[in-house]
Amino acid sequence: MAEQGTGDVTEIRDAIAAGRTTLGIELGSTNIKACLIGPDHAPLASGSHAWENELVDGVWTYALDAVHAGLQGAYAALVADVEQRYGVRPTSYAALGVSAMMHGYLPFDADGELLVPFRTWRNTSTGPAAAELSALFGHNIPLRWSIAHLYQAILDDEPHVPQVASFTTLAGYVHRALTGRHVLGVGDASGMFPIDPATGDYDARMLEQFRHLAAAKRPGLHVEGLLPQVLTAGEDAGRLTAEGAALLDPTGTLRPGVLLCPPEGDAGTGMVATGSVAPRTGNISAGTSIFAMVVLERPLTSVHHELDLVTTPAGDLVAMVHCNNGASELDAWAGVFGQFAAALGQPVEPDAVFGALFRAALDGAPDGGGLLAYNYLAGEPITGLDEGRPLVVRTPDSRLTLANFARTQLYGVFGTLALGMRVLHGEGVAIDTMFAHGGLFKTAGVAQRLLAGAIDAPVAVGQTAGEGGAWGIAVLAAYAAARAEADAGALDAYLAERVFADARLDVAEPDADDVAGFAAYLERYSAGLAVERAATAAL
């Protein structure tokens, strides 16, 4: 894979003008990012639009108007970047794809009107539904899964339920707005309702069980008729309509007819962006949330509430450790340090603040010097918390230094994830290498090294670590275009042979002192959860 912007500028300009490039758009929790890649899969240009979820009447949500404005903002920024770099404005693409945060609940009536505000993955109000479904299916149904949201609405006798004609995820909503098709990639679909890996479709036994369960309150409700059609990577997921083109590009420059790949969740695009779709590989994505995906060689022996069972975009079984809280609290502290520098008359850019904090973390005590950091802005199901309170906790004899503070904040990002990874280890799941991506890994050698110590496994970071899911969904779109021309086989082979064959990886092996230090930290972290629970009760 070539680096961004490599190659002759004239060749790149010609590829853009001829519609031979591929576009990926990912709606993350704090940014909507668009990424343009060339025929060699190298990133050529990007654009982004910042947004934030809102807490409205106790529900974490994004307004659909904000979705539309964000899509247009990210796309306009991408086009501006293309024009600035290459002097041409794209009018078409070989293919495009959309991905977004997984899970959540977007129910629509027969006229396509949203019935209740979008309930994101961050909401933890579905406890009774998730527990009942998990027991019924013998399959862990986490709080954030779409089916848990639907069933909780049924249990609560919400008035909108009789009007539900379809429900989907954020990626599924945007894809339907662009193509008119109610479909979803299998990876994203596996976070709505359990998938049977043997069929690549929703699990038939569990659909029947849900039908009987729901019949007591909602006779005649057939959930299979409400769910999106499941597609696997490489399948034709529709074409950009005139309405879709106008939604993405109100200037009218973008032409309809572009092929779209199946819409995917951010977990699936993370697997693609790190080339980890084969058994014994895995990846960790760090952003507002943090999650690990490990492709399994065999099914797990037991049901674990710490683990989701989802799939790769090709439909292979994956164990997912999903933590609601990621790097947001670390971002907040970096903001405080930036404000402090400005107050001293020495304003610095945010990247410089992060760089200084991360470098300081390397000098911290392996166990964090007796400090604890909880990054819980929201509830955390893995540790049994319905709400969160960000905390920094220390004993009187702890060593409060910048280095220890910085290391502890990074440890705080990895704490809950490490608890879930230990469950996988107990299942005997083997991991050759974990691939990491996301902005947390832009500062070379810091978060990567500490993560390797936290999970006691090698952690690889590639040159696209900061590109993340927008690049991943662009690659999936390129794969769909190749499949349409009968020019590609299985997804894992396509990634290994065409995308990552020449990729340069920086691999951090676990350091023995870091492994022992984090183990000591995690022991204190687990004990200190009592403080976190007390804080949620008191504040």
Secondary structure, DSSP 4 states (H G I P E B T S, - for coil): -PPTT-S-HHHHHHHHHTT-SEEEEEE-SSEEEEEEE-TT--EEEEEEEE---EEETTEEE--HHHHHHHHHHHHHHHHHHHHHHHS------SEEEEEE----BEEE-TTS-BSS--B-TT----HHHHHHHHHHHTS---TTSHHHHHHHHHHTT-TTGGG--EEE-HHHHHHHHHHS--EEEHHHHTTTS-EETTTTEE-HHHHHHHHHHHHTTSTT--GGGTSPEEE-TTS---B--HHHHHHH-TTS-SPS--BBPPPEEHHHHHHHHTT--STTEEEEEESSSEEEEEE-SS--SS--TT-EEEE-TT--EEEEEEES--SHHHHHHHHHHHHHHHHTT----HHHHHHHHHHHHTTS-TTGGGEEEE--SS-BGGGTBSS---EEEE-TTS---HHHHHHHHHHHHHHHHHHHHHHHHHTT---SEEEEESGGG-STTSHHHHHHHHHTS-EEEETTTTTTHHHHHHHHHHHHHHHHTT----HHHHIIIIISTT--EEEEPPPHHHHHHHHHHHHHHHHHHHHHHHHHHH-
